[in-house]
Amino acid sequence: MKQKLENPKAKILEAALIEFSQHSYETASTNNISKLAKLSKGTVFNYYENKENLFKQVLEYSISVFKKELNTFKFKNSEPQKIIKEAIEFIYNFYKEHQNIYNFYLRSIYDMSIPFRTELLKVVKLFSTLLTYRLIHNFKKLSILTPKYSEESLLYILNSVISRLIDSYFIENESPIDKEKLFDEICSIISDILIIDNDKN
């Protein structure tokens, strides 16, 4: 469920999220943000020192929304493919519900006009691994995680595959096969890579 934002500071933050999700850092306008928030530009800068500070606060807010929902998420299955499917469905549903956060996340990765991009990417990288790290940890707890590959490599593979899958829906807005079938087949492929049984073949 989306958080309701009522106070001036929160209204500015929500307006900034919309603006930064639709425009590059360079072209995003504090004038537009003040109009969206229905507050004066002076009020915006009373709460947020400058555009960079505002952008960083939007990033922190986006991560906090994701963490809040992630904290309520629990794996219900112990079957590898079903665990993976639960994780993919969680991230799919989160981005479907919070499309501005998803668009902001994409811009944070690909927008070359951000002056503090190197610093930003470190934060975004941690953000993107929150769910997949939990998935890996769950496999370890069940003693089914393959020792064949490093955890870093497995996290990289998981993040890459899941990100591309989600992108195919929200950017391209299409898939060559039914969503459920696609999820099931991708879960099967990932499971073959992750589970310890793979080493016995």
C-alpha positions as CSV (number, residue, x, y, z in Angstrom):
1,M,0.0,0.0,0.0
2,K,1.3,3.5,-0.9
3,Q,2.3,5.7,2.0
4,K,0.1,8.8,2.4
5,L,2.0,12.0,2.6
6,E,0.4,15.0,4.2
7,N,2.9,17.4,5.8
8,P,4.8,20.0,3.6
9,K,8.1,18.2,3.7
10,A,6.5,14.9,2.7
11,K,4.5,16.6,-0.1
12,I,7.7,18.0,-1.5
13,L,9.3,14.6,-1.4
14,E,6.4,13.0,-3.2
15,A,6.4,15.7,-5.8
16,A,10.2,15.3,-6.3
17,L,9.8,11.6,-6.7
18,I,7.3,12.2,-9.6
19,E,9.6,14.8,-11.2
20,F,12.8,12.8,-10.9
21,S,11.0,9.6,-12.1
22,Q,10.0,11.4,-15.3
23,H,13.0,13.6,-16.1
24,S,16.8,13.3,-15.9
25,Y,18.6,14.9,-13.0
26,E,19.8,17.7,-15.3
27,T,16.3,18.5,-16.7
28,A,14.3,17.9,-13.5
29,S,12.9,21.3,-12.4
30,T,12.5,22.5,-8.8
31,N,9.8,24.9,-10.3
32,N,7.8,21.8,-11.3
33,I,8.4,20.2,-7.9
34,S,7.0,23.3,-6.1
35,K,3.9,23.3,-8.5
36,L,3.3,19.6,-7.9
37,A,3.6,20.0,-4.2
38,K,1.4,23.2,-4.4
39,L,4.0,25.0,-2.3
40,S,6.2,28.0,-3.0
41,K,9.8,27.4,-4.3
42,G,11.0,29.1,-1.1
43,T,9.2,26.6,1.0
44,V,10.8,23.8,-1.0
45,F,14.3,25.1,-0.2
46,N,13.4,25.7,3.4
47,Y,13.1,22.0,3.8
48,Y,15.7,20.8,1.2
49,E,18.9,22.8,0.7
50,N,19.3,22.2,-3.0
51,K,18.4,19.9,-5.9
52,E,21.2,17.4,-5.0
53,N,19.9,17.1,-1.4
54,L,16.4,16.7,-2.6
55,F,17.4,13.9,-5.0
56,K,19.3,12.0,-2.2
57,Q,16.3,12.3,0.1
58,V,14.0,10.9,-2.6
59,L,16.4,8.0,-2.9
60,E,16.4,7.4,0.9
61,Y,12.6,7.6,0.8
62,S,12.3,5.1,-2.0
63,I,14.6,2.7,-0.2
64,S,12.6,3.1,3.0
65,V,9.3,2.3,1.2
66,F,10.9,-0.8,-0.3
67,K,12.4,-1.9,3.1
68,K,9.1,-1.4,4.9
69,E,7.3,-3.8,2.5
70,L,10.2,-6.2,2.4
71,N,10.1,-6.4,6.2
72,T,6.6,-7.8,6.0
73,F,7.5,-10.3,3.3
74,K,8.1,-13.9,4.4
75,F,8.8,-16.9,2.2
76,K,6.0,-19.4,2.6
77,N,7.5,-22.3,0.7
78,S,10.6,-24.5,1.1
79,E,10.6,-25.8,-2.5
80,P,13.4,-24.0,-4.4
81,Q,11.4,-23.0,-7.5
82,K,8.5,-21.7,-5.3
83,I,10.9,-19.7,-3.2
84,I,12.3,-18.0,-6.3
85,K,8.8,-17.4,-7.7
86,E,7.7,-15.8,-4.4
87,A,10.7,-13.4,-4.7
88,I,10.0,-12.5,-8.3
89,E,6.3,-11.9,-7.6
90,F,7.2,-9.7,-4.6
91,I,9.4,-7.5,-6.7
92,Y,7.0,-7.5,-9.6
93,N,4.1,-6.5,-7.4
94,F,6.1,-3.9,-5.6
95,Y,7.1,-2.1,-8.8
96,K,3.6,-2.4,-10.2
97,E,2.3,-0.7,-7.1
98,H,5.1,1.9,-6.9
99,Q,5.8,2.7,-10.6
100,N,7.3,6.1,-9.7
101,I,9.9,4.5,-7.5
102,Y,10.7,1.9,-10.2
103,N,11.2,4.7,-12.8
104,F,13.3,6.7,-10.4
105,Y,15.4,3.6,-9.7
106,L,16.0,3.1,-13.4
107,R,17.0,6.8,-13.9
108,S,19.3,6.5,-10.9
109,I,21.2,3.7,-12.7
110,Y,21.3,5.1,-16.2
111,D,21.2,8.9,-15.9
112,M,24.7,10.0,-16.8
113,S,23.9,13.7,-15.9
114,I,23.9,13.0,-12.1
115,P,27.0,14.7,-10.8
116,F,27.4,12.3,-7.8
117,R,26.6,9.2,-9.8
118,T,29.5,7.1,-8.5
119,E,28.4,7.6,-4.9
120,L,24.8,7.0,-5.9
121,L,25.5,3.7,-7.7
122,K,26.9,2.3,-4.5
123,V,23.7,3.0,-2.7
124,V,21.5,1.7,-5.6
125,K,23.6,-1.5,-5.7
126,L,22.8,-2.2,-2.1
127,F,19.2,-1.4,-2.7
128,S,18.9,-3.8,-5.6
129,T,20.4,-6.7,-3.6
130,L,18.1,-6.5,-0.5
131,L,15.6,-9.1,-1.8
132,T,18.0,-11.4,-3.6
133,Y,20.4,-11.5,-0.6
134,R,17.4,-12.7,1.5
135,L,16.7,-15.3,-1.1
136,I,20.3,-16.6,-1.0
137,H,20.2,-16.6,2.8
138,N,17.0,-18.6,2.7
139,F,18.6,-21.2,0.4
140,K,21.6,-21.4,2.8
141,K,19.3,-21.9,5.8
142,L,17.6,-24.8,4.0
143,S,21.1,-26.2,3.2
144,I,20.3,-26.3,-0.6
145,L,22.6,-23.5,-1.9
146,T,25.2,-24.8,-4.3
147,P,28.9,-24.3,-3.1
148,K,29.9,-24.4,-6.8
149,Y,29.7,-20.7,-7.2
150,S,30.5,-17.7,-5.0
151,E,27.6,-15.9,-3.3
152,E,28.7,-12.7,-5.1
153,S,28.3,-14.4,-8.5
154,L,24.9,-15.9,-7.6
155,L,23.7,-12.5,-6.4
156,Y,24.9,-10.9,-9.6
157,I,23.1,-13.6,-11.7
158,L,19.9,-13.3,-9.7
159,N,19.8,-9.5,-9.9
160,S,20.5,-9.5,-13.6
161,V,17.8,-12.0,-14.5
162,I,15.1,-10.6,-12.2
163,S,15.9,-7.0,-13.3
164,R,15.7,-8.0,-17.0
165,L,12.4,-9.9,-16.4
166,I,10.8,-6.9,-14.7
167,D,12.1,-4.5,-17.3
168,S,10.5,-6.6,-20.0
169,Y,7.1,-5.8,-18.5
170,F,7.5,-2.2,-17.4
171,I,9.7,-0.9,-20.2
172,E,8.7,-3.0,-23.2
173,N,5.3,-3.8,-21.7
174,E,5.1,-7.2,-23.4
175,S,6.3,-10.8,-23.2
176,P,6.4,-13.5,-25.9
177,I,4.8,-15.9,-23.5
178,D,2.2,-15.9,-20.7
179,K,3.4,-14.2,-17.5
180,E,2.9,-17.3,-15.3
181,K,4.6,-19.6,-17.7
182,L,7.5,-17.2,-18.0
183,F,7.9,-16.9,-14.3
184,D,7.7,-20.7,-13.9
185,E,10.4,-21.3,-16.5
186,I,12.7,-18.6,-15.2
187,C,12.3,-20.0,-11.7
188,S,13.2,-23.5,-13.0
189,I,16.3,-22.1,-14.7
190,I,17.5,-20.1,-11.7
191,S,16.8,-23.1,-9.4
192,D,19.0,-25.3,-11.6
193,I,21.9,-22.8,-11.0
194,L,21.3,-22.3,-7.3
195,I,20.5,-25.7,-5.8
196,I,23.1,-28.1,-4.4
197,D,21.6,-31.0,-6.3
198,N,23.0,-29.5,-9.4
199,D,26.5,-30.6,-8.2
200,K,25.6,-34.2,-8.1
201,N,24.8,-34.5,-11.8
